[in-house]
């Protein structure tokens, strides 16, 4: 699925980005990353209940937010602080997809999911279907799991560096 955590962190260290967050300590960054991954898991778990109760717009909303929490976690892990949904999408593509951590397909999935969430949340007289929810769930799980795998490796690197 792409480059290793250590390789990516090494490359990131060579380039300085205006969006790099220097105000967080590494301990704070680790805590936020863990919290957001936990939020991604908890939010993903909500989807089944909303789907079962016929709340399909809410299910799509929760799928998006589960992925959003995971996306923001990997950005924070890489020292990138974002303040908006558009910034998360842009930086995910620019810094995570381009570096090969997420596939381009998963990057496009996140953008598509954002669009579907927005439609369900803000458009009048629009309701997602159970088929839409069922179509979106597998890629949401893959998106989150891919990020969790990378973060697990990143956390190991952080622990090893702290012990040195």
Residue, then its C-alpha position, 0 to 999 in steps of 0.5 A: x500500500x505504499x511507503x513505510x512510516x520511517x521512509x515517509x517521516x524521513x522525507x517529510x523532515x527534508x521539506x518544510x511546509x507552511x502547514x507544519x504544526x510546531x506548537x504541539x509536543x510529540x506527546x500531545x501529537x501522539x495523544x491526539x492521534x490516538x484519540x482521533x483513531x478511537x473516534x474513527x472506530x466509535x463513529x464507524x460503529x454507529x453506522x450499523x444502528x443508523x442503517x438498521x433504523x433507516x437513517x441513511x443520511x445519518x449513516x452516510x454522515x457517520x461514515x464520512x466523519x469516521x473517515x474524517x477522524x482517521x484522515x485528520x489523525x494521519x495528518x496530525x501524525x505528520x505534523x500537519x494541522x488543518x482547520x477545515x474539511x477542505x484542508x483535510x481533503x487537500x492535505x490528504x491528497x497532497x501529503x498522504x496520497x501523493x506519498x503513497x500511503x493511501x491509494x489514489x482510489x481511497x483519496x477519491x473515495x474520501x472526496x466522494x464521501x464528503x460530497x455525499x455527506x454534504x448532499x445528505x446533510x444540506x440538500x432539501x428533499x434528498x435521502x440516501x438509500x440503503x444501497x448507497x450506505x452498503x456501497x460506501x461501507x467497505x471502502x470506509x472500513x478499508x480507508x480507516x484500516x489503512x490509516x490505522x495500519x500506518x499509524x500503528x507503525x508510526x506509534x512504534x517508531x515514536x516509542x523506539x525514538x523515545x527509548x533512545 
